[in-house]
Amino acid sequence: MAATTANRGAISRAKTGTAAKTQEKSHASVSAMLNSILDSENYRKRFDELLGTRAPQFISSIITMVNADVNLQKAFYEAPQTVIQSALKAATYDLPIDPSLGFAYIVPFNNSKKLPDGTWQKVTEASFILGYKGMIQLCLRTGAYSKVPNAVDVREGELIKYDRLTGDCEFKWIEDEDEREKLPIIGYAGYFRLLNGAEMTVYMTKKQIEAHEKKNRKGQYMGKGWREDFDNMAKKTVLRRLIGKYGLMSIDYRTTADPATIAAATAVATGVFDDEDTDTGTTIDGAFTVLDSTGEVIDAEDTLDSETTNSGEFAQETMMA
C-alpha cells in the first residue's frame, strides 16, 4: 500500500514537473518571438517613446498576458503583429492591459480572410478593446467634466418623464434602499455634466438593453458575462452609448480643459455639431476612433475590408457591453 502511494506521488510530481517545463518553454518562446519582432519592426522604439522607463515593464506584461490565455497565444503565433499593435494602442492611451483592471483588453478573434486565389483562410488575430473604465479615464483627462459619467438602474415608479427627442429625463429616486430593491428594474440611465454646465442623459429601457444584447451576441445564446451579471453589463452598455456618442475624451492628462476641449463642450451644450459627424464612432485627438457598438478603438485611417469577416468566437463578453 505504501509503495502504491509512493508511486502515485512520483507520478504526480512528474506530471507537475512536465507541466512546469512546458509552461517555461512557452514563456521563453513567446518572449523570444516578441523581442525579435519588437527589434525588427522598430516597435521597441515606439514603446520607449510612449512609455519611457516604463516600457520594459509594459512589454513584460504583454508576455505574461499572452502566456495566461491559450487563445491569445494562438493569435500571437498566427498573427503576432496584431497583438503588438493592439498593445501599442493601449500604450498610446497610457492604459494598463491587465484584464483584471478593466481599462483595456487585447482580445483574440477568429477571422476568415479571402485570399487572392479565391480561397478562405482562418486566422486568429488580436484586437484592442477599450474597457468602460478606460473610457472614464479618458474622460477625466480632459478636465472638462464637473460630474463624471455614471450609470444606474431605474426601478418601477422612479421614471417620471422621458423626452425621446431631447433626451431630457426626470427621475424621483426612492431613498429607502431596502424598499427600492423589492421593485423591478425597468431601465438604465447614464449621466454626465461638463464644466460649462452642459448635461447629457441617456436612458434605455430593460427591453432595449435585452434587444441590444441579443443583436450583438457572438453566438446563439447569451454570453457568460450577461448571464452572470446582467445588471453590471447593462450599466456598461449605457455608459458606452453615453460616452461614445456624446462624451469628450482625451489621451493627454490635463488639469484644466484647453480651448479646443471647451469649444467641443460648447458644441455639445448648444447642439451645434459638424455636419459631417456620424454616429459610427467618436474620434479621440484625431488619432483613433471608438466604435459606439463595441467600444473598440481603431486607427482613424483604417478601413474595414468588405471581404473580411470577424466571428469573434473568443471575445470576452465582460468587456463588450
Long-range contacts (C-beta under 8 A, 24 or more apart in sequence): 23-67, 26-67, 26-73, 27-63, 27-67, 30-63, 30-66, 30-67, 30-73, 30-76, 31-63, 33-76, 33-77, 33-80, 34-59, 34-62, 34-63, 34-66, 34-76, 34-80, 34-84, 37-80, 37-81, 37-84, 38-84, 41-81, 41-84, 43-84, 43-88, 46-88, 46-91, 47-88, 47-91, 50-88, 50-91, 50-92, 50-94, 51-91, 51-94, 58-87, 58-91, 58-97, 61-96, 61-97, 61-98, 62-87, 62-97, 65-97, 65-98, 65-99, 65-106, 69-108, 71-108, 71-124, 71-314, 72-106, 72-108, 72-126, 74-108, 74-124, 75-108, 75-109, 75-124, 75-125, 75-126, 76-126, 78-123, 78-124, 78-125, 79-123, 79-124, 79-125, 79-126, 82-125, 82-126, 82-127, 83-126, 85-128, 86-126, 86-127, 86-128, 87-128, 89-128, 89-288, 89-297, 90-128, 92-251, 92-287, 92-288, 93-130, 93-134, 93-138, 93-251, 93-297, 94-251, 95-130, 95-134, 95-137, 99-316, 99-319, 101-133, 102-131, 102-132, 102-133, 102-134, 102-319, 103-131, 103-133, 103-134, 103-137, 104-128, 104-129, 104-130, 104-131, 104-134, 105-129, 105-131, 105-316, 105-319, 107-314, 107-315, 107-316, 107-319, 108-314, 109-310, 109-311, 109-312, 109-313, 109-314, 109-315, 110-310, 110-311, 110-312, 110-313, 110-314, 111-308, 111-309, 111-310, 111-311, 112-308, 112-309, 112-311, 113-305, 113-307, 113-308, 114-307, 114-308, 124-314, 127-296, 128-296, 128-297, 129-294, 129-295, 129-296, 129-297, 129-319, 129-320, 130-290, 130-295, 130-296, 130-297, 131-295, 131-319, 132-236, 132-239, 132-240, 132-243, 132-295, 132-321, 135-239, 135-240, 135-243, 135-244, 135-247, 135-249, 135-290, 135-295, 136-239, 136-243, 138-249, 138-250, 138-251, 138-284, 139-192, 139-243, 139-247, 139-248, 139-249, 141-249, 141-250, 141-251, 141-252, 141-253, 141-254, 142-248, 142-249, 142-250, 142-254, 142-257, 142-261, 143-195, 143-254, 143-255, 143-256, 143-257, 143-261, 144-194, 144-195, 144-248, 144-257, 144-261, 144-262, 144-264, 144-265, 145-192, 145-193, 145-194, 145-195, 145-248, 146-193, 146-194, 146-195, 147-191, 147-192, 147-193, 148-192, 149-190, 149-191, 149-192, 149-239, 149-242, 149-243, 149-247, 150-190, 150-191, 150-192, 150-239, 151-188, 151-189, 151-190, 151-191, 151-235, 151-236, 151-238, 151-239, 151-242, 152-188, 152-189, 152-235, 153-185, 153-187, 153-188, 153-231, 153-234, 153-235, 154-185, 154-186, 154-187, 154-188, 154-189, 154-203, 155-180, 155-183, 155-184, 155-185, 155-186, 156-183, 156-184, 156-185, 156-186, 157-183, 158-186, 159-186, 159-187, 159-203, 162-203, 167-200, 167-201, 167-202, 167-203, 168-201, 169-201, 169-203, 185-231, 188-234, 188-235, 188-237, 188-238, 189-238, 190-235, 190-238, 190-239, 190-241, 190-242, 191-242, 192-242, 192-243, 192-246, 192-247, 194-248, 194-265, 194-268, 194-269, 195-257, 195-262, 195-265, 196-262, 196-265, 196-266, 196-269, 197-269, 198-265, 198-266, 198-268, 198-269, 200-242, 200-246, 200-247, 200-268, 202-238, 202-241, 202-242, 202-245, 202-246, 203-238, 204-234, 204-237, 204-238, 204-241, 206-234, 209-234, 209-237, 209-238, 212-237, 213-237, 216-293, 216-294, 216-320, 217-317, 218-311, 218-312, 218-313, 218-315, 218-317, 219-313, 223-315, 223-317, 224-317, 224-318, 225-316, 225-317, 225-318, 225-319, 225-321, 226-317, 229-318, 233-317, 233-318, 233-321, 234-321, 235-321, 236-321, 237-321, 239-321, 240-292, 240-295, 240-321, 241-292, 243-282, 244-281, 244-282, 244-290, 244-291, 244-292, 244-295, 245-279, 245-282, 245-292, 247-282, 249-282, 249-284, 249-290, 250-284, 250-285, 251-284, 251-285, 251-287, 252-285, 294-320, 295-319, 295-320, 295-321
